[in-house]
Amino acid sequence: MKKKFVAIPNFIMYVAHKCIYIIEHPRKYYRYTFLIRFLIRFSRFYGDHYYLNKIFPLFTGYELDIDNPKTFNEKLQWLKLYYRKPEFSAMVDKAEAKNYAASIIGEEHIIPTIAIYNTVDEIDFDSLPKQFVLKCTHNSGNLVICKDKSTIDPENTLKQLRKGLKNNYYHLGKEWVYKNIQPRIIAEKYLTDDGDELRDYKIFNFGGEPKIIEVDYNRFINHKRQIYTTEWQKMSVTMEYPSDNTKIEKPKQLEQILDFARKLSKGHPFIRTDFYIVDNIVYFGELTFYHDCGFGHIKPFEFDMEMGSWIKLPRPIPSA
């Protein structure tokens, strides 16, 4: 009896701890939350407004006030619903975005494209170099990083990409910009910085002006994220992923990155511009209109409010 008495409280403590952890890391553990899984599974049958109102508090922890948005996350939902310029879709297409960025910051700052495929059957691994990256052009994820072609499993790779092509990224968070993008696969040159992966410098631009910088690293091992001011002062805030004590030196190319960000974000109430630095050269990554789908877990909450104050909502453009 004594063993049972001890085991039950331990089990309850374990479950309680797990529940708290899931609440604090909603995007990482959403697959274990039945209600969120249910909503996402049948999201295509819900209207955008209804779906976002239901799922928003499950990720952020507070109700969505779409009629009077104040936080950063709330205003991103407003922009999803009421600010829809047709050209935005091309700007987030991972192939078309390169052309857009090249016309503004120059072709030399674009990661070289090896090939673009409409189907997985078009991929010829023999023609690809020893190192390369494969990813879908219409969503996030489904990324294949090949550091040594001799170790790759073609069948498993094609299976992963085939699954990605079938996925309409719009359904997860009603990000309408992804809804009608033609699903394709892009093969790119493999790049790396001083470490074994690229640090991702994500610039948050409000009304065409950079305000904060997010640095992502260890993304495929133990994802970490640090937030900096544009003067490279580390901020005591977190956005979805935790920070750590890793010291990240101020990039020598910071002013160039900020200049590129201003040029690419001009005229937009909010847009995130991503860059990499390889061999002292700045490379364009991608453009994002709705950071973390507008479901990001931002701490402290006051910073979510402060970022929201930086977005000046434009006149509605409701039709895509």
C-alpha positions as CSV (number, residue, x, y, z in Angstrom):
1,M,0.0,0.0,0.0
2,K,2.8,2.3,0.8
3,K,4.3,2.0,-2.7
4,K,0.9,2.8,-4.3
5,F,0.5,5.8,-2.0
6,V,3.9,7.2,-3.2
7,A,3.4,6.4,-6.8
8,I,0.0,8.2,-7.2
9,P,1.3,11.6,-6.1
10,N,4.4,11.2,-8.3
11,F,2.2,10.4,-11.3
12,I,0.0,13.4,-10.6
13,M,3.1,15.6,-10.3
14,Y,4.4,14.3,-13.6
15,V,1.1,15.0,-15.4
16,A,0.9,18.4,-13.8
17,H,4.4,19.2,-14.9
18,K,3.8,18.0,-18.4
19,C,0.6,20.1,-18.7
20,I,2.4,23.3,-17.6
21,Y,5.2,22.6,-20.0
22,I,2.7,22.1,-22.9
23,I,1.0,25.4,-22.0
24,E,4.3,27.2,-22.0
25,H,5.4,25.6,-25.3
26,P,2.1,25.4,-27.3
27,R,3.5,25.3,-30.8
28,K,6.0,22.5,-29.9
29,Y,3.4,20.4,-28.3
30,Y,0.2,21.2,-30.2
31,R,0.1,17.7,-31.6
32,Y,-0.7,16.4,-28.1
33,T,-3.6,18.8,-27.6
34,F,-6.8,17.2,-28.8
35,L,-8.7,20.3,-29.4
36,I,-6.0,22.0,-31.4
37,R,-5.5,18.8,-33.4
38,F,-9.2,18.6,-34.1
39,L,-9.4,22.2,-35.2
40,I,-6.4,21.9,-37.5
41,R,-7.6,18.7,-39.0
42,F,-10.9,20.2,-40.0
43,S,-9.8,23.8,-40.5
44,R,-10.6,23.7,-44.3
45,F,-14.3,23.5,-43.4
46,Y,-14.2,26.6,-41.1
47,G,-14.3,30.2,-42.2
48,D,-11.2,32.2,-41.5
49,H,-12.7,34.5,-38.9
50,Y,-14.4,31.7,-37.0
51,Y,-11.3,29.4,-37.0
52,L,-8.9,32.1,-35.9
53,N,-11.2,33.1,-33.0
54,K,-11.3,29.5,-31.8
55,I,-7.6,28.5,-32.2
56,F,-5.9,31.8,-31.2
57,P,-6.4,31.5,-27.4
58,L,-5.2,27.9,-27.5
59,F,-1.8,29.0,-28.7
60,T,-1.4,32.5,-27.1
61,G,-3.3,32.0,-23.8
62,Y,-5.7,35.0,-24.3
63,E,-8.8,35.7,-26.4
64,L,-8.6,37.3,-29.8
65,D,-10.2,40.8,-30.0
66,I,-10.2,41.2,-33.8
67,D,-12.4,44.3,-33.6
68,N,-10.0,46.2,-31.3
69,P,-6.6,44.4,-31.7
70,K,-3.8,45.7,-29.5
71,T,-1.1,43.0,-29.3
72,F,1.4,42.0,-32.0
73,N,-0.3,38.6,-32.4
74,E,-3.8,40.1,-32.6
75,K,-2.8,42.6,-35.2
76,L,-1.2,39.9,-37.4
77,Q,-4.6,38.2,-37.3
78,W,-6.3,41.4,-38.4
79,L,-3.8,41.7,-41.3
80,K,-4.5,38.1,-42.3
81,L,-8.2,38.8,-42.5
82,Y,-8.4,42.4,-43.8
83,Y,-5.2,43.3,-45.6
84,R,-4.9,41.1,-48.7
85,K,-2.8,42.3,-51.6
86,P,-2.5,39.7,-54.4
87,E,1.2,40.3,-54.9
88,F,1.9,39.1,-51.3
89,S,1.6,35.4,-52.5
90,A,4.5,35.8,-54.9
91,M,6.6,37.5,-52.1
92,V,6.3,34.4,-49.9
93,D,6.7,31.8,-52.6
94,K,10.3,30.6,-52.0
95,A,11.1,30.6,-55.7
96,E,9.4,33.8,-56.7
97,A,10.6,35.7,-53.6
98,K,14.1,35.4,-54.9
99,N,13.2,37.3,-58.0
100,Y,11.5,40.0,-55.9
101,A,14.5,40.4,-53.6
102,A,17.1,40.3,-56.4
103,S,15.3,43.2,-58.1
104,I,15.8,45.3,-54.9
105,I,19.1,44.2,-53.3
106,G,20.9,42.5,-56.1
107,E,21.3,39.0,-57.5
108,E,24.6,38.6,-55.7
109,H,22.7,38.4,-52.4
110,I,20.5,35.6,-53.5
111,I,21.2,31.9,-52.7
112,P,21.9,30.2,-56.0
113,T,19.1,28.0,-57.3
114,I,20.1,24.6,-58.7
115,A,16.8,23.5,-60.1
116,I,13.0,23.9,-59.6
117,Y,10.8,20.8,-59.9
118,N,7.0,20.6,-60.3
119,T,6.9,17.0,-59.0
120,V,9.2,14.7,-57.0
121,D,9.5,12.5,-60.1
122,E,11.5,15.2,-61.8
123,I,14.3,15.1,-59.2
124,D,17.5,13.5,-60.5
125,F,19.8,12.9,-57.6
126,D,22.7,12.0,-59.9
127,S,22.6,15.5,-61.4
128,L,22.7,17.2,-58.0
129,P,26.0,18.3,-56.4
130,K,27.5,16.6,-53.4
131,Q,25.8,19.1,-51.0
132,F,22.4,20.8,-51.6
133,V,19.1,21.8,-50.0
134,L,15.7,20.7,-51.1
135,K,12.5,22.4,-49.9
136,C,8.9,23.1,-50.9
137,T,8.2,26.6,-52.3
138,H,4.7,26.9,-50.8
139,N,5.0,26.2,-47.1
140,S,7.3,26.0,-44.1
141,G,9.1,22.8,-43.2
142,N,9.7,19.7,-45.4
143,L,13.3,20.8,-45.6
144,V,16.0,18.4,-46.7
145,I,19.6,19.4,-46.0
146,C,22.1,17.2,-47.7
147,K,25.7,17.6,-46.5
148,D,26.9,14.4,-48.2
149,K,24.9,12.9,-51.1
150,S,26.4,9.5,-50.5
151,T,24.5,9.3,-47.2
152,I,21.1,10.4,-48.4
153,D,18.1,8.0,-48.6
154,P,16.4,9.0,-51.9
155,E,13.3,7.0,-51.3
156,N,12.7,8.5,-47.8
157,T,13.6,12.0,-49.2
158,L,11.1,11.7,-52.0
159,K,8.5,10.5,-49.6
160,Q,9.0,13.5,-47.3
161,L,8.8,16.0,-50.2
162,R,5.8,14.2,-51.8
163,K,4.0,14.7,-48.4
164,G,5.0,18.3,-48.4
165,L,3.6,19.0,-51.9
166,K,0.2,17.7,-50.7
167,N,0.1,20.1,-47.8
168,N,-1.7,23.4,-48.1
169,Y,0.0,25.6,-45.5
170,Y,-3.0,28.0,-45.5
171,H,-5.1,25.6,-43.5
172,L,-2.9,25.6,-40.4
173,G,-3.3,29.3,-39.5
174,K,-5.4,30.8,-42.4
175,E,-2.4,32.5,-43.8
176,W,-4.2,33.3,-47.1
177,V,-0.9,34.2,-48.8
178,Y,0.0,30.5,-49.1
179,K,-3.4,29.3,-50.3
180,N,-2.9,29.5,-54.0
181,I,0.8,29.2,-54.4
182,Q,1.7,26.4,-56.9
183,P,3.4,23.6,-54.9
184,R,6.9,23.1,-56.3
185,I,10.3,21.9,-55.0
186,I,13.4,24.1,-55.2
187,A,17.0,22.8,-55.0
188,E,19.5,25.3,-53.6
189,K,23.2,25.6,-53.0
190,Y,24.1,24.4,-49.5
191,L,25.6,27.2,-47.4
192,T,27.1,27.2,-43.9
193,D,28.7,29.8,-41.7
194,D,31.5,29.3,-39.2
195,G,29.6,26.5,-37.4
196,D,27.8,23.5,-38.9
197,E,24.6,25.4,-39.7
198,L,23.5,28.9,-40.7
199,R,22.4,31.4,-38.1
200,D,19.2,33.0,-39.2
201,Y,19.0,36.8,-38.8
202,K,15.3,37.7,-38.8
203,I,14.5,41.4,-39.0
204,F,11.1,42.7,-37.7
205,N,10.1,45.7,-39.8
206,F,7.2,48.0,-38.9
207,G,6.2,50.5,-41.5
208,G,9.4,49.9,-43.4
209,E,11.7,50.5,-40.3
210,P,13.6,47.7,-38.5
211,K,12.8,47.5,-34.8
212,I,14.1,44.2,-33.5
213,I,16.4,41.4,-34.6
214,E,15.7,37.7,-33.9
215,V,18.7,35.3,-34.2
216,D,17.8,31.6,-34.5
217,Y,20.5,28.9,-34.1
218,N,20.7,25.2,-33.3
219,R,17.4,25.0,-35.2
220,F,17.7,21.3,-35.9
221,I,19.2,20.2,-32.6
222,N,17.9,22.3,-29.7
223,H,16.3,25.4,-31.2
224,K,17.4,28.6,-29.5
225,R,16.4,32.2,-30.2
226,Q,17.8,35.5,-29.0
227,I,16.2,38.9,-29.5
228,Y,18.3,42.1,-30.1
229,T,17.7,45.8,-30.7
230,T,18.9,47.2,-33.9
231,E,21.9,48.6,-31.9
232,W,22.7,44.9,-30.9
233,Q,21.6,45.1,-27.3
234,K,20.3,41.7,-26.1
235,M,16.7,42.0,-24.9
236,S,15.3,40.1,-21.9
237,V,12.3,38.8,-23.9
238,T,11.5,35.4,-25.4
239,M,9.5,34.6,-28.5
240,E,8.4,30.9,-28.7
241,Y,11.9,29.4,-28.3
242,P,14.1,29.9,-25.3
243,S,17.4,31.8,-25.2
244,D,20.6,30.7,-23.6
245,N,24.0,32.1,-22.7
246,T,25.5,31.7,-26.2
247,K,27.4,34.9,-27.0
248,I,26.5,36.1,-30.5
249,E,28.8,38.8,-31.7
250,K,27.4,41.8,-33.5
251,P,27.7,41.0,-37.3
252,K,30.1,43.2,-39.2
253,Q,27.4,43.3,-41.9
254,L,24.6,44.5,-39.5
255,E,24.1,47.9,-41.2
256,Q,23.9,46.3,-44.6
257,I,21.3,43.8,-43.3
258,L,19.3,46.7,-41.8
259,D,19.5,48.6,-45.1
260,F,18.3,45.6,-47.0
261,A,15.5,45.2,-44.6
262,R,14.3,48.7,-45.0
263,K,14.3,48.4,-48.8
264,L,12.5,45.1,-48.8
265,S,9.9,46.2,-46.2
266,K,9.1,49.6,-47.6
267,G,5.4,50.3,-47.6
268,H,4.4,47.3,-45.4
269,P,2.8,47.7,-42.0
270,F,4.7,44.7,-40.9
271,I,7.0,42.2,-42.6
272,R,9.9,40.0,-41.4
273,T,12.9,39.9,-43.6
274,D,15.4,37.0,-43.1
275,F,19.1,36.9,-43.9
276,Y,22.1,34.7,-43.6
277,I,25.8,35.6,-43.5
278,V,28.3,33.4,-45.4
279,D,31.9,34.3,-46.0
280,N,31.1,37.9,-45.1
281,I,28.3,38.0,-47.8
282,V,24.7,38.7,-46.8
283,Y,22.2,36.4,-48.4
284,F,18.5,36.8,-48.6
285,G,16.4,34.1,-46.9
286,E,12.7,34.8,-47.1
287,L,9.9,37.2,-46.4
288,T,7.2,36.5,-43.8
289,F,4.0,38.5,-43.2
290,Y,2.8,36.7,-40.2
291,H,5.6,35.8,-37.8
292,D,4.9,32.4,-36.0
293,C,1.5,32.5,-37.8
294,G,0.5,35.2,-35.3
295,F,0.3,32.5,-32.6
296,G,3.7,33.1,-31.0
297,H,4.2,32.8,-27.3
298,I,5.8,36.1,-26.4
299,K,7.1,36.8,-22.9
300,P,6.6,39.1,-21.2
301,F,3.0,39.8,-22.4
302,E,3.8,43.5,-22.2
303,F,6.3,43.1,-25.0
304,D,3.5,41.5,-27.1
305,M,1.6,44.7,-26.4
306,E,4.6,47.0,-27.2
307,M,5.2,45.3,-30.5
308,G,1.5,45.6,-31.3
309,S,1.8,49.4,-30.8
310,W,4.4,49.5,-33.6
311,I,1.9,48.2,-36.2
312,K,-0.2,50.9,-37.7
313,L,-3.1,49.1,-39.3
314,P,-3.7,50.2,-42.9
315,R,-7.0,50.6,-44.8
316,P,-8.6,47.2,-45.2
317,I,-8.1,45.3,-48.5
318,P,-10.3,42.3,-47.8
319,S,-10.3,40.4,-51.1
320,A,-7.3,38.4,-52.2
